[in-house]
Amino acid sequence: MNMQQLENQFNMKFKNHALIKQAFTHSSYVNEHRGKSFSDNERLEFLGDAVLELGVSQFLFRSHKNMPEGEMTKLRAAIVCEPSLYSFAVSLHFGEYILLGKGEEQTGGRSRPALLADVFEAFLGAVYLDQGFDKALEFLESHVFPKITDGAFSHEMDYKTQLQELVQQSGKQSVDYQIVEEKGPAHEKTFLAQVMIKDRVLGSGEGKSKKEAEQRAAKKAMDRYKYS
């Protein structure tokens, strides 16, 4: 694997190259090289899972100050689940670095979702050991947290409830929603929603259902309301 390329990609200078290499070493590769001192990434995956949970929990706690505990738990579960970790790994081209046994390679292991999700966690565990928690957090801030902020997991978040709580804290009136436009054929409609506070439009959002459109409008309204 190309360690220099990996260091350049993440702007890090790794202290222990063997540890980073281990993060990308699948058990099938170790099994085919029994005469050599290779270790697979399973223990690093265990550690990375804990680092990821703590990092995401800290981010949600600090950035979503009005989100109830149950909502944070639900959102964190969506972020750290296998499909999400797989998408993170794919976006970072982790498949290019994995060391696989020939059999695993031939059966498509390099693009297997579970395998790539494990590699993502293992790499995070290796970064934690090699660079410390702050650097692991910087990695998440660059490659995971922006996706949360951009709404990649908005289907797991109840922005309407959060906005209502935010407005009530200020002693202002209730929040009202209107579907102002419907587009497309019956089987493929899109809806445009507006959210208003005291007859002032504070946000709009589009979605494939009225509920989705209202949630997206509420998300935009929350961002503006905080600074209005």
N, C-alpha and C positions, 0 to 999 in steps of 0.2 A: 504494500500500500504506500501511497505517496504522502509521507508525513509533512513535507514542506508545503504541499498543496493544501493540506488540512489546516496547517498553522496559518497560512495566508488567508484562507477562507474565513476563519474565525478570529483573525487578528490576535492570536495567542502564541506564546512561545512555551511549548510544553517542556516540563522538566524531566518527566519519565516517559520516554517514547514507548517503552514496553507496556506500560499501563494503558496508554491510549490505544495501542495496537490490540491489546486484549479486549477493549471495548467493542472492537469490530470482528473479533474472532469467534466464529460459531463452533459449537461442539462437534459438528461433522468434520471440520478442518482439523481439530485436535485429534479426533479418532483416527484420521488418516495419516497423522504424523506422530505416532506414539513414541517414537524414538527421540523426539525433541521436546524441549521444555516449554511447550505452549500451554496456555490456560484459556479456557473459554470465558465468555462474557457474562455468565449467569449470576455470579456473585456481584458483579458491578451493576447488573440490571436491578438486583434487589436493593442496592444502595441508592441507585438513581431514582427508583420509584419513590423512596422516602424524600429525597431532595426535591423532586418534582412536586410532590404533595405539599411540602412546606412552602416552597417558592410560590406556587399558585395560591395557596391559602393566604399567605402574607399579602400578595398582590390584590386579591379580592377584598380582603379585610380593609386595606388602605384606600382602594380606589372606588369601592361601592359602599359608602358609609351608611346608606339607608337600606341596604339589602339585609333581610332577615337571615338568621342562621340556616334555616331550611333551604332557602333559595341559593345561598352560597354553597351549601353541600351539593345540591343538585347541579349547579353550574360547574363546580370543580370536578364532579364525576364525569361530566360531558367532555371536559378538557383533557383529563388524564386517561380516558378510555382508549382502547386499542385503535379504533378507526382514526381518532384524532392524532395519536402518536405516529401512526403510519403516515398520515398526511404531512406531519411535520418532517419526518425522516425523508419522505420523497422530495419535499421542497428544498431540503438541504443536500440532496443527491448522496445520501448515505449509502445507497446501494452500490455505488462505485467503489467503496472502500472495504466492503465486507470480505472476509476471508472464509471461504466455504469449501467443504469437501466436494469431490467431483460429482458424487451422486446427488447431493443437495443442489449443486449448480445446475445439473442437467434437468432437474425437475422444477426449475423456476424459483429456487429459494431466494435468489437475489431480489425478487420483487414480491415475496410473500409478506402479506400485511403483518402477521404475528411476529415474524422474524425481524422486520424493519422496526416495528414498535419496540421490541426488546433492545435492539441496537441503540435506538434513541435514548432509552433509559440508561443503558450501560454507558454510553458516551457521557451523559450528564453525571453519572456516578464517578466516572474517571476524571472529568473536569473538576468535580468537587474535591477529590483526593489530591489532584495534581496542582490545582490553582486556588482552592478554598471556596467557601460558600458565596462570597461576594462575586467572584468571577462566574460561578455557576448561575447566579442570579442575573448577571449581565447578559449571559447567553440567553436566558429565558426572556429578558427584557427586549432583546433584539429579535428573537425568532418565535416567541410564543405569545407574550403579552399583547403585542400589537394586533394580533388576530382576534384576541378577546375584545379589545377596544374597538376594532373595526366591525364588530358584530357577527363574527363567524359562528358564535354560539348563542345568538340572540333568540333562537327558537327555544332555548332553555331558560330564558330570563323573562320575568314578568315586569316589563318596564312600566306598564300602566299602573300597577300597584305602587311601584317605587315613586312614580311621578305624583300620584295622589298623596302619598305620605309626605313628600317634599313640600307640596303646596299647603297641606294642612299644618305643617310645622310653622309656616309663615302666617297662618291665620287667614288665608285668602279663600276665595270661593272654590267650588268644586270644579273639576276638570270635565270638559265636554268634548265629544268626538263626533265628527260628521264624515260620512262617505261622500265625497264631492264629485267623484268621477268613476265610471266603470268602462273598461275598454276590452275589446277582443270578443271572440265568439263565446257562446255559452259554455263550451267545454274547456275553454282556456282563458277565462276572464282574469283581468288584473284590476285591482281597486286602489284608488287614491284616497287616503284619509287625512283629515286635518284635526289637530287637537287645539282647543281654545281654553283660555283662562280669562274670565271677565271679558268675553267677546273679542279677545285678542288672539289671533292665530300665532301659536308659538312653535308649531312644527308640523310637517307633513311627511307622509311615508307611503310607499307603494308596496303592494303584496299580492299574492295569488289568492288570498282570502281576506275578508274584511278584518278578521282578527289579526292577521299578520301585518296588514297595512296600518292598523291602529297601534300595534306594538312598535313598529318602526317610527311612526309619528311621535309616539311617547318618548322613544329614545332620543330623537332630535330635540324634542321639547325639554327634556331633562338637561341636556348639554347647554341649551340657551338659557333656561330658567336659572341655572346656578349663577349666571353672570349678568342677569337682567336686574 
